[in-house]
C-alpha cells in the first residue's frame, strides 16, 4: 500500500513539473520564432539557428532597439509561464479559483497575518499566499486536502435521531 501511494505522489509531481517544462518549451519556441521573424527584415539574412545578426547588432540602432524589445517580450513569456504555474492545482493542473482574503493586521492575534487563499474547485487542496511579504519572499503554502466531496455524496444510514433508514433519500 505504501509503495502505491508513493507512486501516485511521484506521478503527480512529475505531471506538475512536466507541465511547467512544457510551458517553458513553448515560451522558448515562441521567443525563437519571434526573433527569427525579426531577423527577416534586416540584411544580411541570418541563418535559421543563428539568432542574433552580429553584423547589425552593434552598429544598427533600430536593430539593437528591436532586439531589446524582443528580449523583454521573451522574458515576459517565461515570466507568464512560471506565474501561471503558481496558481494551478498540484493534482489536476486546473486553475485555482475563489480567492478569499483571510486574516487582518488589526486582528493579527485572533485571525493571523493577511493571506489570500485559493482553492481547487475539485477539492484537491488550497494555496495560501501572504498578502504582504515583509520579511522577504515567502513560498506559498499548498495544503493537500482529501476527497472533500465524498462526505457530501455519502449515503446516510441514520436519520438525525439515531434511527436507521430502510430507504435512501432518492427513493422518497
C-alpha positions in Angstrom: 0.0 0.0 0.0 2.8 2.4 0.8 4.6 1.9 -2.5 1.4 2.6 -4.5 0.8 5.8 -2.5 4.3 6.9 -3.2 3.9 6.0 -6.9 0.8 8.2 -7.1 2.6 11.1 -5.4 5.6 10.8 -7.6 3.4 10.7 -10.7 1.5 13.8 -9.5 4.8 15.7 -9.1 6.1 14.6 -12.5 2.9 15.7 -14.1 3.0 19.1 -12.3 6.7 19.8 -13.2 6.3 18.3 -16.6 3.5 20.7 -17.4 5.8 23.6 -16.4 8.6 22.3 -18.6 6.1 22.0 -21.5 5.1 25.7 -21.0 8.7 26.8 -20.8 9.5 24.9 -24.0 6.5 26.6 -25.7 7.7 30.0 -24.5 11.2 29.3 -25.8 9.8 28.3 -29.2 7.6 31.4 -29.3 10.6 33.6 -28.4 12.9 31.9 -31.0 10.2 32.2 -33.8 9.7 35.9 -33.0 13.4 36.6 -33.1 13.6 34.7 -36.4 10.7 36.8 -37.7 12.6 40.0 -36.5 15.7 38.9 -38.4 13.8 38.5 -41.7 13.6 42.3 -42.1 17.3 43.1 -41.8 20.0 42.4 -44.3 22.1 40.3 -44.5 19.8 37.5 -43.6 20.8 35.3 -40.8 20.7 31.5 -40.8 17.8 29.8 -39.0 19.8 28.7 -36.0 21.9 31.8 -35.7 19.6 34.0 -33.7 21.5 37.3 -33.5 22.5 39.2 -36.6 26.0 40.0 -35.4 26.8 42.3 -38.4 23.9 44.6 -37.4 23.6 44.3 -33.6 26.5 46.6 -32.5 26.1 49.1 -35.4 22.4 49.5 -36.2 20.4 51.3 -33.5 17.0 50.2 -34.8 18.0 46.5 -34.8 19.5 46.9 -31.3 16.4 48.6 -30.0 14.1 45.9 -31.6 16.4 43.2 -30.1 16.0 44.8 -26.7 12.2 44.9 -27.1 12.3 41.2 -28.2 14.3 40.4 -25.1 11.6 42.0 -22.9 9.0 40.1 -24.8 10.8 36.8 -24.3 11.4 37.4 -20.6 7.6 38.2 -20.3 6.7 34.9 -21.9 8.9 33.0 -19.4 7.5 35.0 -16.5 3.9 34.3 -17.6 4.6 30.6 -17.8 6.0 30.5 -14.2 3.3 32.8 -12.9 0.5 30.7 -14.4 2.1 27.5 -12.8 1.9 29.1 -9.3 -1.8 29.3 -9.5 -2.5 25.7 -10.6 -3.7 22.7 -8.6 -0.8 20.4 -7.8 -3.1 17.3 -8.5 -5.3 18.1 -11.5 -3.4 21.1 -13.0 -6.6 23.2 -13.2 -6.5 26.9 -12.3 -7.2 27.6 -8.7 -10.4 29.5 -8.1 -12.3 31.6 -5.5 -9.7 33.8 -3.9 -10.6 34.6 -0.3 -8.8 37.1 1.9 -8.1 35.7 5.4 -6.5 37.4 8.4 -6.2 41.0 9.3 -3.4 43.3 10.5 -5.8 44.8 13.1 -6.8 41.4 14.5 -3.5 39.6 13.9 -3.6 37.8 17.2 -7.1 36.4 16.5 -7.1 35.9 12.8 -3.4 35.8 11.8 -1.5 37.6 9.1 -3.4 38.6 6.0 -3.3 35.9 3.3 -5.1 35.2 0.1 -6.4 31.6 -0.1 -7.2 29.9 -3.4 -8.9 26.6 -3.6 -9.2 23.8 -6.2 -12.8 23.6 -7.4 -12.4 19.8 -7.3 -11.3 19.8 -3.7 -7.7 18.6 -4.1 -6.2 21.4 -1.9 -5.8 25.0 -1.2 -3.0 27.6 -1.7 -2.2 30.2 0.9 -0.2 33.2 -0.3 0.9 36.0 2.1 -0.8 39.3 1.1 2.3 41.4 2.1 5.7 39.8 2.3 7.6 42.0 4.8 10.5 39.6 5.7 11.5 38.7 2.2 10.0 36.2 -0.3 7.8 33.6 1.4 7.0 30.5 -0.5 3.2 29.9 -1.0 1.8 27.1 1.2 0.0 24.3 -0.6 -2.3 22.3 1.7 -3.4 18.9 0.4 -7.0 18.1 1.2 -8.5 14.7 1.0 -11.7 14.0 -1.0 -13.8 16.7 0.5 -16.8 15.9 -1.8 -17.0 12.3 -0.6 -18.8 13.3 2.7 -21.4 15.3 0.8 -22.3 12.5 -1.5 -22.1 9.7 1.0 -25.4 7.9 1.7 -26.5 8.3 5.2 -27.8 5.3 7.1 -29.3 7.1 10.0 -31.7 10.0 10.4 -30.9 12.8 12.8 -32.3 10.9 15.8 -30.2 7.8 15.6 -32.7 5.5 13.8 -31.9 3.5 10.7 -33.3 4.3 7.3 -34.5 1.5 5.2 -34.7 3.6 2.1 -32.3 6.3 0.8 -33.1 9.9 0.1 -33.5 9.1 -3.6 -36.3 6.6 -3.0 -38.6 9.1 -1.3 
